Amino acid sequence: MSRALIDTHCHLALLEERGLLQRALEGADAAGLEAIVTIGVNLEDSERNCRIAETHPRVWFSVGWDPQQPRPPDEAELRELATLLRHPRAVAVGEVGLDLFFRAGYHETPLDVQRRSLMRMLELAVSEEKPVLIHDREAHDEIIDALTAVSGVRGVMHCFTGDASHAARCVALGFVISFSGIVTFPRADAIQDAARGVAGDMYVVETDAPFLAPVPHRGTVNLPERVADTVSALARLRRVADDAVRSDTTNTARRILALQHAVADSRS
Ligand SMILES: [Zn+2]
């Protein structure tokens, strides 16, 4: 089995809270993951993920301010986010984005607040020359508008939930498509269609662990090792061998997150 396999998006700080960090890292190692990117949702969470990345050679982290945050980062917080981004193990700004799935107990942050947070974080990414990891829940058009408004942004459409034509719009903007366990769910026809059509050098895989466990693990706490199940589902959809999807997604993740250099360093 090739070692080429990268979970481009999971939340190790949340797995740590559940007492599952060691289990997650051991499982990832046994499953042959070359790298894991652990995602921050605000300043404090990004700092926690930074500490995890500092102590585990295959782990990298991102610096985020997600759309559920009740207000945009202020000037002092933006400076701290920028400082954290210059850490040698920081690879991206994210997650950031827009979330129009309003439910009590999930989040109720108004769209205009989300937009101001997103714009500040997109500008931070451009000024720090980092890719962005975009959270888009039921906000496809609004996300395209925001990304079009800031020149020089590039990155990953995390946990892609659009159809093939939306995937093509994102790719045209310079974004790669990240498929999660959702692609294994029944009734995910539109996402599966997007997975068949996207170019080999424009997609990656992720777990979003502890969320979104793929079939056949639905309803359990998700773990980075399960990125292999999403790879297998993509291989079936694209009618290629698992190894072809492993090499497509690993090469793309290394390129877009500038991990190649980093991975080589951590091995030497
Ligand atoms: Zn996430």
py3Dmol code that shows the C-alpha trace and the ligand (Angstrom):
import py3Dmol

protein = """\
ATOM      1  CA  MET A   1       0.000   0.000   0.000  1.00  0.00           C
ATOM      2  CA  SER A   2       1.311   3.429  -0.885  1.00  0.00           C
ATOM      3  CA  ARG A   3       1.938   5.833   1.955  1.00  0.00           C
ATOM      4  CA  ALA A   4       0.435   8.649  -0.105  1.00  0.00           C
ATOM      5  CA  LEU A   5      -2.638   9.699   1.838  1.00  0.00           C
ATOM      6  CA  ILE A   6      -3.389  13.039   3.471  1.00  0.00           C
ATOM      7  CA  ASP A   7      -6.337  14.083   5.625  1.00  0.00           C
ATOM      8  CA  THR A   8      -6.530  17.761   4.644  1.00  0.00           C
ATOM      9  CA  HIS A   9      -9.149  18.708   7.236  1.00  0.00           C
ATOM     10  CA  CYS A  10      -9.869  17.377  10.705  1.00  0.00           C
ATOM     11  CA  HIS A  11     -10.169  18.777  14.209  1.00  0.00           C
ATOM     12  CA  LEU A  12      -7.581  17.100  16.433  1.00  0.00           C
ATOM     13  CA  ALA A  13      -8.252  19.537  19.288  1.00  0.00           C
ATOM     14  CA  LEU A  14     -11.842  18.238  19.398  1.00  0.00           C
ATOM     15  CA  LEU A  15     -10.599  14.639  19.337  1.00  0.00           C
ATOM     16  CA  GLU A  16      -8.212  15.538  22.167  1.00  0.00           C
ATOM     17  CA  GLU A  17     -11.197  16.841  24.188  1.00  0.00           C
ATOM     18  CA  ARG A  18     -12.825  13.450  23.731  1.00  0.00           C
ATOM     19  CA  GLY A  19      -9.645  11.675  24.916  1.00  0.00           C
ATOM     20  CA  LEU A  20      -9.061  10.323  21.401  1.00  0.00           C
ATOM     21  CA  LEU A  21      -5.948  12.197  20.211  1.00  0.00           C
ATOM     22  CA  GLN A  22      -3.534   9.296  20.733  1.00  0.00           C
ATOM     23  CA  ARG A  23      -5.992   6.848  19.197  1.00  0.00           C
ATOM     24  CA  ALA A  24      -6.440   9.174  16.200  1.00  0.00           C
ATOM     25  CA  LEU A  25      -2.698   9.545  15.584  1.00  0.00           C
ATOM     26  CA  GLU A  26      -1.943   5.842  16.000  1.00  0.00           C
ATOM     27  CA  GLY A  27      -4.765   4.927  13.643  1.00  0.00           C
ATOM     28  CA  ALA A  28      -3.563   7.470  11.085  1.00  0.00           C
ATOM     29  CA  ASP A  29      -0.077   6.040  11.252  1.00  0.00           C
ATOM     30  CA  ALA A  30      -1.316   2.458  10.858  1.00  0.00           C
ATOM     31  CA  ALA A  31      -3.473   3.505   7.881  1.00  0.00           C
ATOM     32  CA  GLY A  32      -0.437   5.057   6.189  1.00  0.00           C
ATOM     33  CA  LEU A  33      -1.305   8.756   6.386  1.00  0.00           C
ATOM     34  CA  GLU A  34       1.591  10.936   5.340  1.00  0.00           C
ATOM     35  CA  ALA A  35       0.119  14.118   6.827  1.00  0.00           C
ATOM     36  CA  ILE A  36      -2.862  15.462   8.760  1.00  0.00           C
ATOM     37  CA  VAL A  37      -3.993  19.080   8.740  1.00  0.00           C
ATOM     38  CA  THR A  38      -5.770  20.023  11.969  1.00  0.00           C
ATOM     39  CA  ILE A  39      -8.141  22.946  11.618  1.00  0.00           C
ATOM     40  CA  GLY A  40      -8.713  25.948  13.880  1.00  0.00           C
ATOM     41  CA  VAL A  41     -12.136  27.592  14.167  1.00  0.00           C
ATOM     42  CA  ASN A  42     -11.066  30.668  16.201  1.00  0.00           C
ATOM     43  CA  LEU A  43      -7.916  32.096  17.790  1.00  0.00           C
ATOM     44  CA  GLU A  44      -7.911  29.950  20.927  1.00  0.00           C
ATOM     45  CA  ASP A  45      -8.713  26.762  19.001  1.00  0.00           C
ATOM     46  CA  SER A  46      -6.006  27.546  16.422  1.00  0.00           C
ATOM     47  CA  GLU A  47      -3.504  27.896  19.274  1.00  0.00           C
ATOM     48  CA  ARG A  48      -4.539  24.495  20.639  1.00  0.00           C
ATOM     49  CA  ASN A  49      -4.098  22.929  17.210  1.00  0.00           C
ATOM     50  CA  CYS A  50      -0.709  24.627  16.886  1.00  0.00           C
ATOM     51  CA  ARG A  51       0.420  22.924  20.100  1.00  0.00           C
ATOM     52  CA  ILE A  52      -0.704  19.543  18.758  1.00  0.00           C
ATOM     53  CA  ALA A  53       1.176  20.123  15.469  1.00  0.00           C
ATOM     54  CA  GLU A  54       4.316  21.141  17.345  1.00  0.00           C
ATOM     55  CA  THR A  55       4.498  17.796  19.085  1.00  0.00           C
ATOM     56  CA  HIS A  56       3.524  15.433  16.229  1.00  0.00           C
ATOM     57  CA  PRO A  57       5.726  15.281  13.124  1.00  0.00           C
ATOM     58  CA  ARG A  58       2.979  14.418  10.622  1.00  0.00           C
ATOM     59  CA  VAL A  59       0.556  17.088  11.840  1.00  0.00           C
ATOM     60  CA  TRP A  60       0.187  20.612  10.364  1.00  0.00           C
ATOM     61  CA  PHE A  61      -2.376  23.212  11.395  1.00  0.00           C
ATOM     62  CA  SER A  62      -4.502  26.045  10.072  1.00  0.00           C
ATOM     63  CA  VAL A  63      -5.502  29.361  11.610  1.00  0.00           C
ATOM     64  CA  GLY A  64      -9.208  29.997  11.424  1.00  0.00           C
ATOM     65  CA  TRP A  65     -12.201  32.143  12.325  1.00  0.00           C
ATOM     66  CA  ASP A  66     -15.228  30.171  11.260  1.00  0.00           C
ATOM     67  CA  PRO A  67     -18.628  31.608  10.283  1.00  0.00           C
ATOM     68  CA  GLN A  68     -20.186  30.572  13.586  1.00  0.00           C
ATOM     69  CA  GLN A  69     -18.026  33.055  15.537  1.00  0.00           C
ATOM     70  CA  PRO A  70     -20.395  35.677  16.971  1.00  0.00           C
ATOM     71  CA  ARG A  71     -18.286  38.651  15.759  1.00  0.00           C
ATOM     72  CA  PRO A  72     -15.363  39.361  13.432  1.00  0.00           C
ATOM     73  CA  PRO A  73     -11.796  39.352  14.829  1.00  0.00           C
ATOM     74  CA  ASP A  74     -10.728  42.775  16.150  1.00  0.00           C
ATOM     75  CA  GLU A  75      -7.391  44.413  15.325  1.00  0.00           C
ATOM     76  CA  ALA A  76      -5.515  42.820  18.224  1.00  0.00           C
ATOM     77  CA  GLU A  77      -6.892  39.374  17.375  1.00  0.00           C
ATOM     78  CA  LEU A  78      -5.977  39.835  13.718  1.00  0.00           C
ATOM     79  CA  ARG A  79      -2.390  40.559  14.743  1.00  0.00           C
ATOM     80  CA  GLU A  80      -2.320  37.392  16.852  1.00  0.00           C
ATOM     81  CA  LEU A  81      -3.832  35.361  14.011  1.00  0.00           C
ATOM     82  CA  ALA A  82      -1.139  36.728  11.659  1.00  0.00           C
ATOM     83  CA  THR A  83       1.618  35.850  14.125  1.00  0.00           C
ATOM     84  CA  LEU A  84       0.289  32.309  14.466  1.00  0.00           C
ATOM     85  CA  LEU A  85       0.175  31.995  10.664  1.00  0.00           C
ATOM     86  CA  ARG A  86       3.917  32.615  10.492  1.00  0.00           C
ATOM     87  CA  HIS A  87       4.543  29.525  12.637  1.00  0.00           C
ATOM     88  CA  PRO A  88       6.569  26.984  10.603  1.00  0.00           C
ATOM     89  CA  ARG A  89       3.823  24.370  10.902  1.00  0.00           C
ATOM     90  CA  ALA A  90       0.939  26.674   9.863  1.00  0.00           C
ATOM     91  CA  VAL A  91      -0.197  25.881   6.328  1.00  0.00           C
ATOM     92  CA  ALA A  92      -3.428  27.802   5.708  1.00  0.00           C
ATOM     93  CA  VAL A  93      -6.078  30.271   6.822  1.00  0.00           C
ATOM     94  CA  GLY A  94      -9.221  28.372   7.756  1.00  0.00           C
ATOM     95  CA  GLU A  95     -11.653  27.392   8.326  1.00  0.00           C
ATOM     96  CA  VAL A  96     -13.439  30.526   7.222  1.00  0.00           C
ATOM     97  CA  GLY A  97     -16.597  30.941   5.204  1.00  0.00           C
ATOM     98  CA  LEU A  98     -20.349  31.365   5.250  1.00  0.00           C
ATOM     99  CA  ASP A  99     -23.005  29.171   6.818  1.00  0.00           C
ATOM    100  CA  LEU A 100     -26.674  29.736   6.011  1.00  0.00           C
ATOM    101  CA  PHE A 101     -27.826  26.641   7.875  1.00  0.00           C
ATOM    102  CA  PHE A 102     -29.405  28.485  10.820  1.00  0.00           C
ATOM    103  CA  ARG A 103     -30.626  26.257  13.625  1.00  0.00           C
ATOM    104  CA  ALA A 104     -30.953  26.907  17.345  1.00  0.00           C
ATOM    105  CA  GLY A 105     -28.038  25.091  19.007  1.00  0.00           C
ATOM    106  CA  TYR A 106     -26.016  25.041  15.750  1.00  0.00           C
ATOM    107  CA  HIS A 107     -25.498  28.743  15.168  1.00  0.00           C
ATOM    108  CA  GLU A 108     -27.361  32.010  14.693  1.00  0.00           C
ATOM    109  CA  THR A 109     -24.621  34.395  13.522  1.00  0.00           C
ATOM    110  CA  PRO A 110     -26.183  36.840  11.031  1.00  0.00           C
ATOM    111  CA  LEU A 111     -24.930  36.753   7.447  1.00  0.00           C
ATOM    112  CA  ASP A 112     -23.533  40.309   7.538  1.00  0.00           C
ATOM    113  CA  VAL A 113     -21.361  39.414  10.578  1.00  0.00           C
ATOM    114  CA  GLN A 114     -20.185  36.248   8.820  1.00  0.00           C
ATOM    115  CA  ARG A 115     -19.332  38.285   5.722  1.00  0.00           C
ATOM    116  CA  ARG A 116     -17.220  40.764   7.692  1.00  0.00           C
ATOM    117  CA  SER A 117     -15.328  37.908   9.390  1.00  0.00           C
ATOM    118  CA  LEU A 118     -14.756  36.190   6.061  1.00  0.00           C
ATOM    119  CA  MET A 119     -13.480  39.327   4.344  1.00  0.00           C
ATOM    120  CA  ARG A 120     -10.985  40.062   7.133  1.00  0.00           C
ATOM    121  CA  MET A 121      -9.690  36.502   6.964  1.00  0.00           C
ATOM    122  CA  LEU A 122      -9.456  36.473   3.151  1.00  0.00           C
ATOM    123  CA  GLU A 123      -7.409  39.674   3.306  1.00  0.00           C
ATOM    124  CA  LEU A 124      -5.195  38.115   5.970  1.00  0.00           C
ATOM    125  CA  ALA A 125      -4.607  35.076   3.735  1.00  0.00           C
ATOM    126  CA  VAL A 126      -3.665  37.215   0.759  1.00  0.00           C
ATOM    127  CA  SER A 127      -1.313  39.415   2.785  1.00  0.00           C
ATOM    128  CA  GLU A 128       0.340  36.367   4.414  1.00  0.00           C
ATOM    129  CA  GLU A 129       0.388  34.458   1.083  1.00  0.00           C
ATOM    130  CA  LYS A 130      -1.470  31.443   2.470  1.00  0.00           C
ATOM    131  CA  PRO A 131      -4.252  29.360   0.920  1.00  0.00           C
ATOM    132  CA  VAL A 132      -7.731  29.544   2.477  1.00  0.00           C
ATOM    133  CA  LEU A 133      -9.924  26.622   3.578  1.00  0.00           C
ATOM    134  CA  ILE A 134     -13.516  27.537   2.811  1.00  0.00           C
ATOM    135  CA  HIS A 135     -16.542  26.389   4.813  1.00  0.00           C
ATOM    136  CA  ASP A 136     -19.645  26.743   2.625  1.00  0.00           C
ATOM    137  CA  ARG A 137     -22.901  25.456   4.043  1.00  0.00           C
ATOM    138  CA  GLU A 138     -25.880  26.284   1.850  1.00  0.00           C
ATOM    139  CA  ALA A 139     -24.085  29.445   0.680  1.00  0.00           C
ATOM    140  CA  HIS A 140     -22.623  28.501  -2.720  1.00  0.00           C
ATOM    141  CA  ASP A 141     -23.462  31.747  -4.548  1.00  0.00           C
ATOM    142  CA  GLU A 142     -22.534  33.990  -1.619  1.00  0.00           C
ATOM    143  CA  ILE A 143     -19.141  32.232  -1.335  1.00  0.00           C
ATOM    144  CA  ILE A 144     -18.414  32.663  -5.041  1.00  0.00           C
ATOM    145  CA  ASP A 145     -19.255  36.387  -4.697  1.00  0.00           C
ATOM    146  CA  ALA A 146     -16.926  36.782  -1.703  1.00  0.00           C
ATOM    147  CA  LEU A 147     -14.030  34.915  -3.341  1.00  0.00           C
ATOM    148  CA  THR A 148     -14.437  36.892  -6.547  1.00  0.00           C
ATOM    149  CA  ALA A 149     -14.290  40.176  -4.588  1.00  0.00           C
ATOM    150  CA  VAL A 150     -10.780  39.557  -3.193  1.00  0.00           C
ATOM    151  CA  SER A 151      -8.079  39.152  -5.799  1.00  0.00           C
ATOM    152  CA  GLY A 152      -5.315  36.639  -5.199  1.00  0.00           C
ATOM    153  CA  VAL A 153      -7.261  34.202  -2.994  1.00  0.00           C
ATOM    154  CA  ARG A 154      -6.807  30.494  -3.644  1.00  0.00           C
ATOM    155  CA  GLY A 155      -7.291  27.375  -1.606  1.00  0.00           C
ATOM    156  CA  VAL A 156      -9.630  24.507  -0.842  1.00  0.00           C
ATOM    157  CA  MET A 157     -13.410  24.169  -0.868  1.00  0.00           C
ATOM    158  CA  HIS A 158     -13.640  22.148   2.349  1.00  0.00           C
ATOM    159  CA  CYS A 159     -16.315  19.453   2.629  1.00  0.00           C
ATOM    160  CA  PHE A 160     -17.678  20.134  -0.829  1.00  0.00           C
ATOM    161  CA  THR A 161     -21.467  19.853  -1.060  1.00  0.00           C
ATOM    162  CA  GLY A 162     -22.172  21.356  -4.481  1.00  0.00           C
ATOM    163  CA  ASP A 163     -22.824  19.776  -7.858  1.00  0.00           C
ATOM    164  CA  ALA A 164     -20.561  19.393 -10.889  1.00  0.00           C
ATOM    165  CA  SER A 165     -21.272  22.870 -12.229  1.00  0.00           C
ATOM    166  CA  HIS A 166     -20.513  24.499  -8.860  1.00  0.00           C
ATOM    167  CA  ALA A 167     -17.272  22.463  -8.709  1.00  0.00           C
ATOM    168  CA  ALA A 168     -16.351  23.856 -12.127  1.00  0.00           C
ATOM    169  CA  ARG A 169     -16.985  27.423 -10.889  1.00  0.00           C
ATOM    170  CA  CYS A 170     -14.726  26.849  -7.867  1.00  0.00           C
ATOM    171  CA  VAL A 171     -11.973  25.300  -9.984  1.00  0.00           C
ATOM    172  CA  ALA A 172     -12.164  28.260 -12.376  1.00  0.00           C
ATOM    173  CA  LEU A 173     -11.492  30.520  -9.361  1.00  0.00           C
ATOM    174  CA  GLY A 174      -8.351  28.510  -8.543  1.00  0.00           C
ATOM    175  CA  PHE A 175      -9.871  26.410  -5.765  1.00  0.00           C
ATOM    176  CA  VAL A 176      -9.471  22.674  -5.330  1.00  0.00           C
ATOM    177  CA  ILE A 177     -12.421  20.543  -4.264  1.00  0.00           C
ATOM    178  CA  SER A 178     -12.212  18.594  -0.995  1.00  0.00           C
ATOM    179  CA  PHE A 179     -14.397  15.511  -0.727  1.00  0.00           C
ATOM    180  CA  SER A 180     -15.408  14.263   2.728  1.00  0.00           C
ATOM    181  CA  GLY A 181     -17.317  11.218   3.939  1.00  0.00           C
ATOM    182  CA  ILE A 182     -20.464  12.850   2.568  1.00  0.00           C
ATOM    183  CA  VAL A 183     -19.520  11.477  -0.864  1.00  0.00           C
ATOM    184  CA  THR A 184     -20.139   7.962   0.528  1.00  0.00           C
ATOM    185  CA  PHE A 185     -23.680   8.779   1.710  1.00  0.00           C
ATOM    186  CA  PRO A 186     -26.750   7.557  -0.154  1.00  0.00           C
ATOM    187  CA  ARG A 187     -28.583  10.371  -1.958  1.00  0.00           C
ATOM    188  CA  ALA A 188     -25.306  12.288  -2.469  1.00  0.00           C
ATOM    189  CA  ASP A 189     -25.813  11.978  -6.237  1.00  0.00           C
ATOM    190  CA  ALA A 190     -24.907  15.569  -7.119  1.00  0.00           C
ATOM    191  CA  ILE A 191     -21.693  15.467  -5.067  1.00  0.00           C
ATOM    192  CA  GLN A 192     -20.818  12.065  -6.555  1.00  0.00           C
ATOM    193  CA  ASP A 193     -21.321  13.551  -9.992  1.00  0.00           C
ATOM    194  CA  ALA A 194     -18.890  16.351  -9.110  1.00  0.00           C
ATOM    195  CA  ALA A 195     -16.419  13.700  -7.891  1.00  0.00           C
ATOM    196  CA  ARG A 196     -16.560  11.899 -11.253  1.00  0.00           C
ATOM    197  CA  GLY A 197     -15.932  15.074 -13.225  1.00  0.00           C
ATOM    198  CA  VAL A 198     -13.226  17.013 -11.380  1.00  0.00           C
ATOM    199  CA  ALA A 199      -9.734  17.020 -12.914  1.00  0.00           C
ATOM    200  CA  GLY A 200      -7.146  14.707 -11.337  1.00  0.00           C
ATOM    201  CA  ASP A 201      -5.023  17.597 -10.093  1.00  0.00           C
ATOM    202  CA  MET A 202      -7.896  19.610  -8.562  1.00  0.00           C
ATOM    203  CA  TYR A 203      -9.278  17.513  -5.702  1.00  0.00           C
ATOM    204  CA  VAL A 204      -8.246  16.387  -2.226  1.00  0.00           C
ATOM    205  CA  VAL A 205      -9.812  14.310   0.553  1.00  0.00           C
ATOM    206  CA  GLU A 206     -10.623  15.024   4.180  1.00  0.00           C
ATOM    207  CA  THR A 207     -12.494  13.530   7.122  1.00  0.00           C
ATOM    208  CA  ASP A 208     -13.656  16.624   9.071  1.00  0.00           C
ATOM    209  CA  ALA A 209     -13.186  14.291  12.079  1.00  0.00           C
ATOM    210  CA  PRO A 210     -14.742  14.023  14.647  1.00  0.00           C
ATOM    211  CA  PHE A 211     -17.693  14.819  12.356  1.00  0.00           C
ATOM    212  CA  LEU A 212     -19.077  13.163   9.218  1.00  0.00           C
ATOM    213  CA  ALA A 213     -17.941   9.556   9.556  1.00  0.00           C
ATOM    214  CA  PRO A 214     -18.169   7.896   6.130  1.00  0.00           C
ATOM    215  CA  VAL A 215     -20.127   4.743   5.319  1.00  0.00           C
ATOM    216  CA  PRO A 216     -19.753   2.141   6.918  1.00  0.00           C
ATOM    217  CA  HIS A 217     -18.931   4.075  10.104  1.00  0.00           C
ATOM    218  CA  ARG A 218     -21.852   6.522  10.123  1.00  0.00           C
ATOM    219  CA  GLY A 219     -23.019   7.660  13.529  1.00  0.00           C
ATOM    220  CA  THR A 220     -19.622   7.063  15.200  1.00  0.00           C
ATOM    221  CA  VAL A 221     -16.883   9.544  16.144  1.00  0.00           C
ATOM    222  CA  ASN A 222     -14.913  10.038  12.922  1.00  0.00           C
ATOM    223  CA  LEU A 223     -11.117   9.611  12.814  1.00  0.00           C
ATOM    224  CA  PRO A 224      -8.444  10.697  10.293  1.00  0.00           C
ATOM    225  CA  GLU A 225      -7.729   7.078   9.227  1.00  0.00           C
ATOM    226  CA  ARG A 226     -11.213   6.937   7.662  1.00  0.00           C
ATOM    227  CA  VAL A 227     -10.017   9.200   4.867  1.00  0.00           C
ATOM    228  CA  ALA A 228      -9.172   5.840   3.244  1.00  0.00           C
ATOM    229  CA  ASP A 229     -12.899   5.018   2.975  1.00  0.00           C
ATOM    230  CA  THR A 230     -13.526   8.275   1.115  1.00  0.00           C
ATOM    231  CA  VAL A 231     -10.600   7.474  -1.203  1.00  0.00           C
ATOM    232  CA  SER A 232     -12.156   4.076  -1.993  1.00  0.00           C
ATOM    233  CA  ALA A 233     -15.540   5.670  -2.723  1.00  0.00           C
ATOM    234  CA  LEU A 234     -13.886   8.181  -5.078  1.00  0.00           C
ATOM    235  CA  ALA A 235     -11.955   5.380  -6.806  1.00  0.00           C
ATOM    236  CA  ARG A 236     -15.219   3.529  -7.490  1.00  0.00           C
ATOM    237  CA  LEU A 237     -16.882   6.702  -8.789  1.00  0.00           C
ATOM    238  CA  ARG A 238     -13.927   7.581 -11.019  1.00  0.00           C
ATOM    239  CA  ARG A 239     -13.448   3.916 -12.115  1.00  0.00           C
ATOM    240  CA  VAL A 240      -9.779   3.900 -11.167  1.00  0.00           C
ATOM    241  CA  ALA A 241      -7.681   2.068  -8.553  1.00  0.00           C
ATOM    242  CA  ASP A 242      -7.436   3.411  -4.982  1.00  0.00           C
ATOM    243  CA  ASP A 243      -3.762   4.174  -5.587  1.00  0.00           C
ATOM    244  CA  ALA A 244      -4.641   6.565  -8.424  1.00  0.00           C
ATOM    245  CA  VAL A 245      -6.886   8.570  -6.067  1.00  0.00           C
ATOM    246  CA  ARG A 246      -4.229   8.430  -3.343  1.00  0.00           C
ATOM    247  CA  SER A 247      -1.625   9.892  -5.652  1.00  0.00           C
ATOM    248  CA  ASP A 248      -4.002  12.507  -7.171  1.00  0.00           C
ATOM    249  CA  THR A 249      -5.121  13.765  -3.770  1.00  0.00           C
ATOM    250  CA  THR A 250      -1.703  13.618  -2.109  1.00  0.00           C
ATOM    251  CA  ASN A 251       0.015  15.516  -4.913  1.00  0.00           C
ATOM    252  CA  THR A 252      -2.750  18.122  -4.940  1.00  0.00           C
ATOM    253  CA  ALA A 253      -2.707  18.561  -1.153  1.00  0.00           C
ATOM    254  CA  ARG A 254       1.090  18.885  -1.131  1.00  0.00           C
ATOM    255  CA  ARG A 255       0.909  21.509  -3.865  1.00  0.00           C
ATOM    256  CA  ILE A 256      -1.964  23.638  -2.582  1.00  0.00           C
ATOM    257  CA  LEU A 257      -0.807  23.541   1.071  1.00  0.00           C
ATOM    258  CA  ALA A 258       2.915  23.699   0.194  1.00  0.00           C
ATOM    259  CA  LEU A 259       3.408  20.477   2.136  1.00  0.00           C
ATOM    260  CA  GLN A 260       5.993  18.849  -0.127  1.00  0.00           C
ATOM    261  CA  HIS A 261       8.910  20.704   1.348  1.00  0.00           C
ATOM    262  CA  ALA A 262       7.460  20.290   4.799  1.00  0.00           C
ATOM    263  CA  VAL A 263       6.919  16.541   4.469  1.00  0.00           C
ATOM    264  CA  ALA A 264      10.426  16.002   3.119  1.00  0.00           C
ATOM    265  CA  ASP A 265      11.858  17.953   6.061  1.00  0.00           C
ATOM    266  CA  SER A 266       9.945  15.968   8.638  1.00  0.00           C
ATOM    267  CA  ARG A 267      11.298  12.700   7.218  1.00  0.00           C
ATOM    268  CA  SER A 268      14.941  13.692   7.220  1.00  0.00           C
TER     269      SER A 268
END
"""
ligand_1 = """\
1
ZN
Zn -14.172 21.476 9.880
"""
view = py3Dmol.view(width=600, height=400)
view.addModel(protein, "pdb")
view.setStyle({"model": 0}, {"cartoon": {"style": "trace"}})
view.addModel(ligand_1, "xyz")
view.setStyle({"model": 1}, {"stick": {}})
view.zoomTo()
view.show()
